[in-house]
């Protein structure tokens, strides 16, 4: 089934790790402030790639149970139903 989530999307300027290191704490802080419990593992979704396959725009997200309202920065979404490739990166 579709997986509802809340996430923050942005353009990459200093690489994926720099964006994720900045935005994940912001997202989890927002969830805490609004009393929203994560419903699964956080993820990074590549939204736009350049012709060489390098990410230009990504979204960091956290699954949530049910539907949750966002705001101008934190937006609700849903990963479509289906099967996905999952890659776990450990370290830098």
URCOR-V307904 format. One record per pair of residues at least 4 apart in sequence whose C-alpha atoms are under 6 Angstrom apart, sorted by the first residue. I is the first residue (numbers start at 1). J is the second residue. D is the distance in Angstrom with one decimal. If there is no record, write none. Layout:
[[I;J;D] [I;J;D]]
//
This chain:
[[1;81;4.5] [2;78;5.9] [2;79;5.5] [2;80;4.6] [2;81;4.3] [3;78;5.1] [3;79;5.0] [4;63;5.7] [4;64;5.9] [4;77;5.8] [4;78;4.1] [5;62;5.3] [5;63;4.0] [5;64;5.0] [5;76;5.8] [5;77;5.3] [5;78;5.6] [6;61;5.5] [6;62;5.6] [6;75;5.5] [6;76;4.4] [7;60;5.4] [7;61;3.9] [7;74;5.4] [7;75;5.4] [8;59;5.4] [8;60;5.5] [8;74;5.1] [9;58;5.7] [9;59;4.1] [10;57;5.6] [10;58;5.8] [11;56;5.7] [11;57;4.3] [12;56;5.2] [12;57;5.6] [14;18;6.0] [17;21;5.9] [19;23;6.0] [20;24;5.6] [25;29;6.0] [31;35;6.0] [31;36;4.9] [38;63;5.9] [38;64;5.0] [39;63;5.0] [39;64;4.3] [39;65;5.3] [40;63;5.2] [42;61;5.7] [42;62;4.4] [43;60;5.8] [43;61;5.4] [44;59;5.7] [44;60;4.5] [45;58;5.6] [45;59;5.0] [46;58;4.5] [47;57;5.3] [47;58;5.0] [48;56;5.4] [48;57;5.0] [49;53;5.2] [49;54;5.3] [49;55;4.4] [49;56;5.3] [50;54;5.4] [70;74;5.1] [70;75;4.7] [70;76;5.7] [71;75;6.0]]
//
